[in-house]
Amino acid sequence: MLATTEHFHYLKTCLLLSIIFMILRIVQPLSFNITNFSNPESASRIQYTGVAKIENGSIVLNPLINNGVGRAIYGQPLRLKNSSKGNVTDFSTRFSFTIDARNKTNYGDGLAFYMAPLAFDYQTPPNSSDGFRLGLYGGSQDNIVAVEFDTCVNEFDPPMQHVGINNNSVASLEYKKFDIESNIGKMGHALITYNASAKLLAVSWFFEGTSSGFTPNDSLSHQIDLMEILPKWVTVGFSGATGSSKEENVIHSWEFSPNLDLNSTNQEANNENFIIITKYKVQVKVVVVAVICSNIVVLVVISIITWLIIKKRRTEDGFDLDKLAFMPRRFGYKELVAATNGFADDRRLGEGGYGQVYKGFLSDLGRVVAVKRIFSDVEDSEEIFANEVKIISRLIHRNLVQFIGWCHERGESLLVFEYMTNGSLDTHIFGDNSRRTLTWGVRYKIALGVARALRYLHEDAEQCVLHRDIKSANVLLDADFNTKISDFGIAKLVDPRLRTQKTRVVGTYGYLAPEYINQGRVSKESDMYGFGVVVLEIASGRKTYNHDVPLVNRVWKHYVEGNILNVADKDLKMDFDAVEMTCLLTVGLWCTLQDHKKRPKAEQVINVLKQEVPLPNIDRV
């Protein structure tokens, strides 16, 4: 019956897609070129909030005042997704700007071009005293992608003034040095492009009157899937902010166009040196009949491939109770209800995204256990259940939680594990003060235990396992504070011959590697990234994201300044081994390098933590 229902939905979806492909609608794309904002026609297109205003034909986002936030928003929304299939529009926008401090030595905080949902509350900018937010982040609506020109170095920033690409945070995903000190008050030109097929957001900039002209250091790019982040319709604009220091942020011209020809001979004279080095050039030639025919062919091919994949997955990964019967003990539903006192609230140990965990007692075994009850209304709940049973039942290691048995009755999916007396790591390092602070020796032992668990999963298990959700909440501790990794519901068995695999992004934000978020590429290195975040949390006692300040950025700042021990958890009251603390923090940074190829394997981490090999020299940029 389940297969019949799935097949019906599959055919219905294919039919709907076919109809959508046939009904192609042409929508006028957002396109404009404004060189004088005082022009009545141009002025009517722009909306202003905060301290922003028109002055001498330009937009002054911030005059020379403290704690000022100003925004300029284009009045017509951008249709980011240009078809019912959800394809994202390629676009380019160029603008000229000046940042002037009027001979002041201290200035900040900068300006940004941004895209946000239409519901973005631009009438009420965030607290104007927080200039570092650039008037964008910190409100109720933070689904904002921005390119920032940051002129003030804050504690969570890289140790330099920079141009950065941001997604839902003031911390930049990618950045390059912004030499504003040498160009203060000079006319600058910027070009921002997005290539949807490559999922590549790029920005390039230069200042007039510079002898060097356009150099490779004046550009950066980052792979980011706007379709996953932003809705179909978005608003575009500029935002600028000042905090305790003052500067004037001015936009002099603004051009926006989909599929802008970067080699156009009609560029203004002052942009002749504006050369964009890119591998991606989009040339669109539309022949309606050819497009319709090709789309139909592609749809048919995709339908066949999808059907084959579904069939293959049902064969290889299907939820087969008969196969599960030969795995660890199969419990009856009534047994586990009795063991947990009817899943009583006072037996609940915790709750995650996929289910709840209860403390239970199995009288026939005479032991206390933990019973995981997977939510039945969660999408793919049976697949998650079957996946965890399939993977954890074949794994045996002292640093993995012991799997005892399972139950699948009455629509319930239940897993039984050994009970961990001291709960999860996060409750000790982030919990209330009622728990005793973990000593440094215990923390270091926990970090080594997680590394050993990953070495087993990645290298020593019968088949390589990618956990995909390494985080403090999934590190459990027994009565002696020995480490046990848990929660394999979204883990993945992989072909050891493949370095990476592309998959749907799942896991916990803050612990996910950049290449996993942006490209869906999961690997041993993405697991190591999560490990790196965990060890930084262990050493610092801070959550990966605390008040919008990424922990990784905070530690990098102290590492560059040569005072990394200042990051150590204050609750330790300086009672730690300085060499080990430096080692653990450095390993955390090593594992969270942006370039996944430079991250270590679990074996390398173990050798460094045991001080059998020297610490590596690492460089973030």
C-alpha positions in Angstrom: 0.0 0.0 0.0 2.9 2.4 0.9 4.6 1.7 -2.4 1.3 2.3 -4.3 0.8 5.6 -2.6 4.4 6.7 -3.3 4.0 5.7 -6.9 0.8 7.8 -7.2 2.5 10.9 -5.7 5.5 10.3 -7.9 3.3 10.2 -11.1 1.2 13.2 -9.9 4.4 15.2 -9.3 5.8 14.3 -12.8 2.5 15.4 -14.4 2.5 18.7 -12.5 6.1 19.3 -13.6 5.2 18.6 -17.2 2.3 21.1 -17.1 4.6 23.7 -15.5 7.2 23.2 -18.2 4.6 23.7 -20.9 3.3 27.0 -19.4 6.3 29.2 -19.7 5.6 32.8 -18.5 7.8 35.7 -19.4 8.4 38.1 -16.5 10.0 41.5 -16.9 13.3 41.2 -14.9 14.4 43.9 -12.5 16.8 46.2 -14.3 17.8 49.9 -13.7 20.8 52.3 -13.9 20.7 55.3 -11.7 23.5 58.0 -11.8 21.6 60.8 -10.2 19.4 60.0 -7.2 18.0 63.6 -7.1 16.3 63.0 -10.5 12.5 62.8 -9.7 12.0 59.5 -11.5 15.0 58.0 -9.8 14.1 59.4 -6.4 10.6 57.8 -6.6 12.2 54.4 -7.0 14.2 54.5 -3.7 12.9 54.2 -0.2 14.9 55.5 2.7 14.9 54.6 6.4 16.9 55.8 9.4 19.3 58.6 8.8 19.7 57.9 5.1 18.9 60.9 2.7 19.6 62.3 -0.7 22.3 64.9 -0.9 23.8 66.4 -4.1 22.4 63.6 -6.3 23.9 60.8 -4.1 22.6 58.7 -1.2 24.1 59.5 2.1 23.5 56.3 4.2 25.2 57.8 7.2 26.2 61.4 7.9 29.1 62.0 10.3 27.2 61.1 13.4 27.5 58.4 16.1 25.2 55.5 16.3 23.5 56.1 13.0 21.8 53.5 10.8 20.6 54.3 7.3 19.2 52.2 4.5 18.3 52.8 0.9 15.9 50.1 -0.6 14.9 49.8 -4.2 11.1 50.1 -4.4 10.5 47.2 -6.8 11.3 43.7 -5.5 13.6 41.3 -7.3 12.2 38.0 -8.5 15.1 35.8 -7.4 13.6 32.5 -8.6 12.6 33.0 -12.2 10.5 29.9 -12.8 8.1 27.5 -11.2 11.0 25.0 -11.0 12.8 27.4 -8.7 15.7 28.3 -10.9 17.6 31.3 -9.4 18.2 34.4 -11.5 21.7 35.3 -12.5 22.3 38.9 -11.7 25.0 41.6 -11.6 24.9 44.9 -9.7 27.5 47.7 -9.8 27.7 50.8 -7.7 30.1 53.6 -6.9 30.7 54.7 -3.4 32.8 56.8 -1.0 33.7 56.2 2.6 35.0 59.4 4.3 36.0 60.1 7.9 36.8 63.8 7.3 40.4 63.5 8.7 39.3 61.5 11.7 41.7 58.6 12.6 39.0 56.4 14.1 36.0 55.5 12.0 33.4 52.8 11.4 31.5 50.7 10.9 30.9 50.4 7.1 28.2 49.7 4.5 26.7 46.7 2.8 24.7 45.6 -0.2 22.0 43.2 0.9 19.2 40.9 -0.2 16.4 40.0 2.2 12.8 38.7 2.2 10.0 41.2 1.5 9.0 40.8 5.1 12.3 42.2 6.3 11.3 45.0 8.7 13.3 47.8 7.3 11.1 50.4 9.0 12.7 49.5 12.4 16.5 49.0 12.0 18.2 47.1 14.8 19.7 49.0 17.8 21.6 51.9 16.3 24.3 51.6 19.0 25.4 48.3 17.5 27.2 49.7 14.5 28.9 46.4 13.9 25.6 44.9 12.7 25.6 47.4 9.8 21.9 48.0 10.4 21.0 44.5 9.2 21.4 41.7 11.7 20.0 41.2 15.1 16.3 41.8 14.4 13.5 39.3 14.2 14.2 38.6 10.5 17.7 37.6 9.7 17.4 35.7 6.4 19.8 38.2 4.9 22.6 37.7 2.4 25.0 40.7 2.3 28.3 41.8 0.9 29.8 44.0 3.6 32.5 46.7 3.3 33.6 46.6 7.0 35.8 49.5 8.2 35.9 48.7 11.9 37.5 45.6 13.4 35.4 44.0 16.1 36.2 41.1 18.3 34.3 38.5 16.1 35.8 40.0 12.9 39.0 38.9 11.2 41.9 41.0 12.4 41.6 43.5 9.5 39.2 45.8 7.7 37.7 43.7 5.1 35.1 43.0 2.4 33.1 40.0 3.3 30.2 37.8 2.1 27.7 37.2 4.9 24.8 34.8 5.4 22.4 35.4 8.3 25.3 36.7 10.5 27.6 39.6 11.0 30.5 37.1 10.7 31.7 36.7 7.1 31.8 33.3 5.4 34.6 34.6 3.1 36.6 37.8 3.3 39.5 39.8 1.8 41.4 42.8 3.2 39.8 46.1 2.4 42.5 48.8 2.1 40.2 51.7 3.1 42.9 53.5 5.1 44.8 54.2 1.8 41.7 55.1 0.0 39.6 57.0 2.5 37.5 59.6 0.7 38.3 58.3 -2.8 35.7 57.2 -5.3 35.3 53.4 -5.2 33.6 51.1 -7.7 32.2 47.6 -6.8 30.7 44.9 -8.9 28.7 42.0 -7.4 27.6 39.0 -9.5 25.8 35.8 -8.9 26.0 32.8 -11.1 23.1 30.5 -10.3 24.4 27.4 -12.0 27.7 27.6 -10.1 26.1 29.0 -7.0 28.8 31.5 -6.9 28.5 35.0 -5.4 31.4 37.2 -6.3 32.5 40.8 -5.5 35.2 42.9 -7.1 36.2 46.5 -6.3 38.8 49.2 -7.0 39.4 52.9 -6.2 40.0 55.6 -8.6 43.5 57.1 -8.7 45.3 54.0 -7.5 48.5 53.2 -9.3 48.0 49.5 -9.0 44.6 49.5 -10.7 42.7 46.3 -10.5 44.7 43.5 -8.6 43.6 39.9 -7.7 43.4 41.0 -4.1 40.5 43.2 -5.0 38.0 40.4 -5.5 36.6 37.4 -3.7 33.9 34.8 -4.2 32.0 32.2 -2.2 29.7 29.3 -3.2 26.3 29.9 -1.7 22.9 28.6 -2.7 20.6 31.6 -2.6 17.6 29.3 -3.5 18.0 27.5 -0.2 18.3 30.8 1.8 16.0 33.4 0.3 12.4 33.2 -0.9 11.1 33.7 -4.5 10.8 37.5 -4.1 13.4 39.6 -2.3 14.2 43.2 -1.6 17.6 44.7 -2.5 19.3 47.7 -1.1 22.2 49.2 0.9 22.6 49.7 4.6 25.2 51.6 6.5 25.9 52.1 10.2 28.1 53.9 12.7 28.8 53.1 16.3 31.0 54.9 18.7 33.1 56.2 15.8 31.9 58.3 12.8 32.2 58.0 9.0 30.1 59.1 6.0 29.0 56.3 3.7 27.7 57.5 0.3 26.3 55.7 -2.7 26.9 57.8 -5.9 25.4 55.5 -8.6 23.7 52.1 -8.8 23.1 49.7 -11.7 21.3 46.4 -11.4 20.7 43.9 -14.2 20.1 40.2 -14.7 22.7 38.5 -16.9 24.8 41.7 -17.3 27.4 41.4 -20.0 30.7 42.0 -18.2 32.5 42.8 -21.5 30.0 45.4 -22.7 31.6 48.3 -24.7 29.1 50.7 -23.2 30.7 50.8 -19.8 31.5 54.2 -18.5 35.1 55.5 -19.0 35.9 55.3 -15.3 35.1 51.6 -15.4 37.5 50.7 -18.3 40.0 49.1 -15.8 37.2 47.2 -14.1 38.2 43.7 -15.3 36.5 40.8 -13.7 38.4 37.5 -13.8 35.8 34.7 -13.8 35.4 31.2 -15.2 31.7 31.7 -15.7 30.1 33.6 -18.6 26.4 33.3 -19.2 25.2 33.6 -22.7 21.4 33.3 -23.1 19.9 32.5 -26.5 16.2 31.8 -26.3 14.4 29.9 -28.9 11.0 29.1 -27.5 10.3 25.9 -29.4 13.8 24.5 -28.7 13.5 25.3 -25.0 10.1 23.6 -24.6 11.4 20.5 -26.4 14.6 20.3 -24.5 12.8 20.7 -21.2 10.5 17.9 -22.0 13.4 15.6 -22.9 15.2 16.6 -19.7 12.1 15.9 -17.7 11.7 12.5 -19.2 15.3 11.6 -18.5 15.1 12.9 -14.9 11.9 11.0 -14.3 13.5 7.7 -15.5 16.6 8.3 -13.4 14.5 9.3 -10.3 12.4 6.1 -10.7 15.6 4.0 -10.9 17.1 5.6 -7.9 13.9 5.1 -5.8 13.8 1.5 -6.9 17.5 1.0 -6.0 17.1 2.6 -2.6 14.1 0.5 -1.8 16.1 -2.6 -2.6 19.3 -1.6 -0.8 18.1 0.7 2.1 14.5 -0.3 2.5 13.0 -0.7 5.9 12.9 -4.5 6.2 11.8 -5.9 9.5 12.9 -9.4 8.6 16.4 -8.2 8.1 16.3 -6.3 11.3 15.2 -9.4 13.2 18.7 -10.8 13.0 20.3 -7.7 14.6 20.4 -7.0 18.4 17.5 -7.9 20.5 14.0 -7.0 19.3 11.9 -5.7 22.2 8.1 -5.8 22.5 6.4 -2.4 22.7 4.8 -3.3 26.1 8.2 -4.2 27.5 9.5 -0.7 26.8 6.3 1.0 28.0 6.7 -0.8 31.3 10.4 0.0 31.5 9.8 3.7 31.1 6.6 3.9 33.2 4.6 4.7 30.2 7.1 7.2 28.8 6.5 9.3 31.9 7.6 12.9 31.9 9.8 12.4 35.0 11.7 9.7 33.1 12.5 12.0 30.1 16.3 12.6 29.8 16.2 14.9 26.8 14.8 15.8 23.4 16.3 16.4 20.0 15.1 17.1 16.5 14.1 13.6 15.8 12.8 12.2 19.1 12.9 12.0 22.9 15.0 9.9 25.2 13.7 8.3 28.4 15.3 6.5 31.3 14.1 2.9 31.7 14.7 -0.3 33.7 14.7 -3.7 32.0 13.8 -6.1 34.8 14.8 -9.3 32.9 18.3 -7.8 32.2 18.5 -6.1 35.6 20.0 -2.9 34.0 19.1 0.7 33.5 18.8 1.8 29.9 18.0 4.8 27.7 15.1 4.4 25.3 15.0 6.7 22.3 11.4 7.3 21.0 11.5 8.7 17.4 8.8 11.2 16.6 6.3 9.6 14.2 5.4 12.9 12.6 8.9 13.7 11.6 9.6 13.5 7.9 11.3 10.2 7.0 11.0 9.0 10.6 11.1 5.3 9.6 14.1 5.9 7.3 15.9 7.6 10.2 15.0 4.7 12.5 16.1 2.0 10.1 19.3 3.9 9.2 20.3 4.2 12.9 19.6 0.5 13.5 21.5 -0.6 10.4 24.6 1.5 11.2 24.9 1.3 15.0 24.3 -2.4 15.1 27.5 -3.1 13.2 29.7 -0.7 15.3 31.4 -1.7 18.5 33.9 0.6 20.1 34.6 1.8 23.6 33.9 5.4 22.6 30.5 4.7 20.9 27.3 4.3 22.9 26.3 0.6 23.2 23.2 -0.4 21.2 21.1 -2.9 23.0 18.0 -3.4 20.9 15.0 -2.0 19.1 11.2 -2.1 18.7 8.9 -1.2 15.8 5.3 -1.8 16.7 2.0 0.2 16.7 3.5 3.0 14.6 6.3 3.5 17.2 10.0 3.4 16.5 12.1 2.8 19.6 15.8 2.3 20.2 17.4 1.0 23.4 20.9 2.1 24.4 23.1 1.8 27.5 22.3 4.5 30.1 24.9 7.2 30.4 25.0 8.4 34.0 26.5 11.8 33.4 24.4 12.8 30.4 25.6 14.9 27.5 28.7 17.1 27.3 26.8 20.3 26.6 24.9 20.1 29.9 28.3 20.2 31.7 30.0 23.0 29.8 26.9 25.2 29.1 24.5 24.1 31.8 23.6 25.8 35.0 25.9 26.1 38.0 24.4 23.2 39.8 26.7 20.8 38.0 30.4 20.6 39.0 32.7 22.3 36.6 34.6 19.7 34.5 38.3 19.6 35.5 40.8 20.2 32.8 42.0 16.6 32.9 38.5 15.3 32.3 38.0 17.8 29.4 41.2 16.7 27.7 40.2 13.1 28.1 36.8 13.8 26.5 38.4 15.4 23.5 40.7 12.5 23.0 37.7 10.1 23.3 35.8 11.9 20.5 38.9 11.8 18.3 39.3 8.1 18.8 35.6 7.5 18.0 36.0 9.4 14.7 39.2 7.4 13.9 37.2 4.2 14.3 34.2 5.4 12.3 36.4 6.8 9.5 39.3 4.3 9.3 38.8 1.2 11.4 35.1 0.2 11.0 34.2 -2.5 8.4 32.8 0.3 6.3 33.5 4.0 6.6 30.8 5.9 8.5 30.2 9.6 8.4 28.4 10.8 11.5 27.2 14.1 10.0 26.1 15.6 13.4 29.1 15.8 15.6 28.2 18.3 18.4 28.5 18.6 22.2 24.9 17.3 22.7 25.8 14.1 21.0 28.8 13.4 23.2 27.6 11.4 26.1 29.5 10.7 29.4 29.4 7.5 31.5 29.9 7.4 35.3 33.6 7.8 34.9 33.3 10.6 32.3 34.4 8.3 29.5 33.3 9.6 26.1 30.5 7.9 24.1 29.4 9.3 20.7 25.6 8.9 20.1 22.8 9.6 17.6 23.5 7.9 14.3 20.1 8.7 12.8 21.5 10.8 10.0 24.9 9.0 9.7 25.9 7.7 6.3 27.8 4.6 5.2 30.1 5.6 2.3 32.2 4.0 -0.3 35.8 4.3 1.0 37.0 4.9 -2.6 35.1 8.2 -2.7 36.6 11.2 -0.9 33.3 13.1 -0.8 29.6 12.4 -1.4 26.9 14.9 -2.3 23.8 14.7 -0.1 20.9 16.7 1.4 22.2 19.0 4.2 21.2 17.8 7.6 22.8 18.4 11.0 23.1 21.3 13.5 23.9 24.8 12.5 27.2 26.0 14.0 28.8 22.6 13.6 28.4 22.2 9.9 31.4 22.7 7.6 31.1 25.5 5.0 31.4 23.1 2.0 28.7 20.9 3.4 26.3 23.9 3.9 27.0 25.5 0.5 27.5 22.4 -1.7 26.0 19.5 0.2 29.3 17.7 0.1 29.8 15.4 3.1 33.2 13.9 3.9 35.5 12.8 6.8 36.7 16.4 6.7 33.2 17.7 7.4 33.0 15.5 10.5 36.4 16.8 11.6 35.0 20.4 11.3 32.3 19.5 13.8 34.9 17.9 16.1 36.9 21.1 15.8 34.0 23.2 17.0 33.3 20.8 19.9 36.9 21.0 21.2 36.8 24.8 21.0 33.7 24.6 23.1 35.4 22.2 25.6 38.3 24.6 26.0 36.5 27.9 26.1 33.2 27.0 27.8 31.4 29.0 25.1 28.8 27.9 22.6 29.7 27.9 19.0 27.3 30.8 18.5 26.8 33.2 21.4 25.2 36.6 20.8 25.8 36.3 17.1 29.6 36.0 17.6 31.0 32.8 16.1 33.3 31.0 18.5 35.7 30.1 15.7 36.2 33.7 14.8 36.8 34.7 18.4 39.5 32.0 18.9 41.1 33.0 15.6 41.4 36.6 16.7 43.3 35.6 19.9 45.4 33.1 18.0 46.6 35.8 15.5 47.2 38.2 18.3 49.3 35.6 20.2 47.2 35.4 23.3 45.2 32.3 22.6 45.1 31.3 26.3 42.8 34.3 26.9 40.0 32.1 25.4 40.3 29.5 28.2 37.1 28.8 30.2 37.0 31.3 33.1 35.3 28.6 35.2 38.6 26.7 35.2 40.1 29.6 37.2 43.4 29.1 35.4 43.6 25.6 36.7 44.8 23.9 33.5 47.9 22.7 31.7 48.9 25.7 29.4 50.6 23.4 26.9 47.5 21.2 26.6 45.2 24.2 26.4 47.2 25.7 23.6 47.3 22.3 21.9 43.5 21.8 22.1 42.6 25.3 20.9 45.1 25.0 18.0 43.7 21.6 17.0 40.2 23.2 17.1 41.3 25.9 14.6 43.1 23.3 12.5 39.9 21.2 12.2 37.8 24.2 11.3 39.9 25.6 8.5 37.8 26.9 5.6 39.8 24.8 3.1 38.6 21.2 3.9 41.8 19.8 2.2 43.9 21.3 5.0 42.0 19.8 7.8 43.6 16.9 9.7 42.5 13.3 9.9 41.4 11.9 13.3 44.7 9.9 13.6 46.7 13.2 13.2 44.6 14.9 15.8 45.2 12.0 18.3 49.0 12.2 17.7 49.0 15.9 18.3 46.8 15.7 21.4 49.1 13.0 22.9 52.0 15.4 22.1 53.7 12.7 20.0 54.1 15.2 17.1 54.5 19.0 17.2 51.7 21.4 16.7 51.1 22.4 13.1 51.5 26.0 11.8 48.2 27.0 10.5 47.0 30.0 8.6 43.4 30.9 8.1 43.7 33.0 4.9 
